[in-house]
Amino acid sequence: MGKSGHKPGATKGFCCLNLSLAGYGTMSKKANDILRLLVASFIGVVFGFLVGVSVSLFSPSKLNPVNYIVPTIARLPGDGPSRNQTLNNVPRIWVQSNPTGAEKLPPGIVQSASDFYLHRLWGDPEEDLPHKPKYLVTFTVGYDLRDNVDAAVKKFSEDFAILLFHYDGRTTEWDQFEWSKRAIHVSARKQTKWWFAKRFLHPDIVAPYDYIFVWDEDLGVDNFNAEKYIDLVKKYRLEISQPGLEPNSALTWRMTERRNDSEVHKFVEIMAPVFSRDAWRCVWHIIQNDLVHGWGLDFALQKCVQPAHEKIGVVDAQWIVHKRVPSLGNQGKNSAGQDAPWRGGVLHRTVNRIRKMVYSGHKPGASKRIRCLNLSLAGCGLMRKGMNRTLRLLVGGLIGVIFGFLVGDCVSLLKPSKIWIESNPKGAERLPPGIVASESDLYFYRLTGDPSEDPISKPKYLVTFTVGYEQRDNIDAAVKKFSGNFTIVLFHYDGRTSEWNQFEWSKRAIHISARKQAKWWYAKRFLHPDIVAPYEYIFIWDEDLGLENFNAEKYIELVKKHGLEISQPGLETNSKMAWRMTERRVDSEVHKETEERPGWCTDPHLPPCAGLIPPSKNALQNDLVHGWGLDLAFQQCVQVRLRCEEEWKIFKDRVKRAEQELPKYTRG
């Protein structure tokens, strides 16, 4: 029944059709032509309506068949028959089920999602995580409110991963709290909660967590119990929620005030929201890059869950106090004539404009249908008195079919819950395309002024260093080799970030701290392709590189000149080289392959003898934190080396198994 396209409720429609056909048979030969024409048109309308509804419900734009058919791999024209070709003539694999950018990877090796679990630098990767937190809690904080945040964090058990967003640049000082050493810290000066959320809570990264708390720093949680809160959220099946607010003068919306006579009531303010995994995937796409204060999001949340009046609510039985302590909001300087810092009106107007268009039933291509309808109605004028009876009936029935089809299709479109925009990312299907922000950036935005004037300079390239404070002088010299065209991100494996403020450039950089984590652990979690999309080139570098003979702008010019997608600078000859093939050659601008040693390479055009450089983001494995080789920052530890060798074996095995599975995907 399902394969035939039949669905519950369709029988009534077919019954009506049968009755209509039967009714047609009751017309005697003596019935006049007008009655026959009306009946024929009616039959056409009914039939067309049923077809229109069915096509609208089961068309590819509503149910994307790509998501339901077995993934395929297609060789494009010009590709050779063999998969074991060199890179100069390698088949261009395209797997429909793979994420954008990972089409050439065998599906079995693709890692499209990640997490914030901390992994060890040694031992068996399978034994890294005896306990995996099920929920994620984030606070946007300044050091002045450390005691309040300390009290709040202690309300969450080990089932909750803790992530702090620092807007004041002070992170190391939080080490006075024992839990802080296990938390993840992200620092960007004078940036807001929603700026951080858009850049560091990508849905693919927080996918393992059932619920995501995106909270402020000035919340009193004396009467709050995290586990009981989760129980109530699950009991009432809330997708978006917040604790009830104790009545006081700091309430922004009175409707969020807790009620003594209920466990839950409906409405959510963005001050202390809690999102389910699925709801967050949609909400993340609503958050606009430049509207950093997030005002207006409260009223847009309903678009992400259906039915909103049942899936969004305030948990009265677990309440908090909004203390409204002056913090980040006072750091922006508002010049005369500028907008106030709270700039949600732009988002609100944009949402309303697009909502009116989409929820009116209009979508790309609808104008063509309207033209077709006009042409169909114009066809009525073709019927002349001289037209014979049979032709009149056929034309009338055809007009009825077309009209019914258009009406049926439009009826389906008018239901907001049925909207499915094929071009939208996963999770954002219900959103009007014009409001979807599927990509972000690491540009800093102001707290005041016109959003369109915020980033005067938009860097074109991104440079990351994985660092410890002991290498600060070397990093300082390295960073100074990069101009204002480069965004600087430091990944701190030793937990020391505030000390870097001795360098002026550090105050404009982004700092991310997670103790004893490796470069590829950071890259997998904080360099999602959707976040670094605006950057033409991404440098993922170690801390112990000497750049005396390096010029960043000239390097970029050579990369563009030779059309390199993945590259690295040549290495000066010394005893610390891991691979001799990366040694610079004095007689060329670029070289691409070389023989490492006799018998080592089966093909000099293939890895490890060619392309010995970082893998793509989607090939990075969550648990194999050292990447392809050994992180130089931790090379002094023997256990680290053993772990790296083990990871290399595991990764090679995964690649081999993934490639062996490719034939079953091959099409044609």
Buried (B, 14 or more C-beta within 10 A) or exposed (E): EEEEEEEEEBEEBEEBBEEBEEEBEEEEEEEEEEEBBEBBBBBBBBBBBBBBBBBBBEBEBBEBEEEEEEEBBBBEEEBEEEBEBEEEEBBEBBBBBBBEBBBBBBBBBBBBBBBBBBBBBBEEBEEBBEEEBBBBBBBBBBBEBBEBBBEBBEBBEEBBBBBBBBBBBBBBBBBEBEEBEEBBBBBBBBBBBBBBBBBBBBBBBBBBBBBBBBBBBBBBBEBBBBEEBBBBBEEBEBBBBBBBBBEEEBBEEEEBBBEEEEBBBBBBBBBBBBBBBBBBBBBBBBBBBBBBBBBBBBBBBBBBBBEBEEBBBBBBBBBBBBBBBEBBEEBBEEEEEBEBBEBBEBBBEBBBEBBEBBBEBBBEEBEEBEEEBEEBEEBEEEBEEEEEEEEBBBBBBBBBBBBBBBBBBBBBBEEEEBBBBBEBBBBBBBBBBEBBBBBBBBBBBBBBBEBEEBBEEEBBBBBBBBBBBEBBEBBBEBBEBBEEBBBBBBBBBBBBBBBBBEBEEBEEBBBBBBBBBBBBBBBBBBBBBBBBEBBEBBBBBBBBBEBEEBEBEEBBEBBEEEEBEEBBBBBEEEEEEEEEBBBEEEEEEEBBBBEBEEEEBEEBBBBBBBBBEBBBBBBBBBBBBBBBBBBBBBBEEEEBBEBBEBBBEBBEEBBEEBBEEBEEBEEE
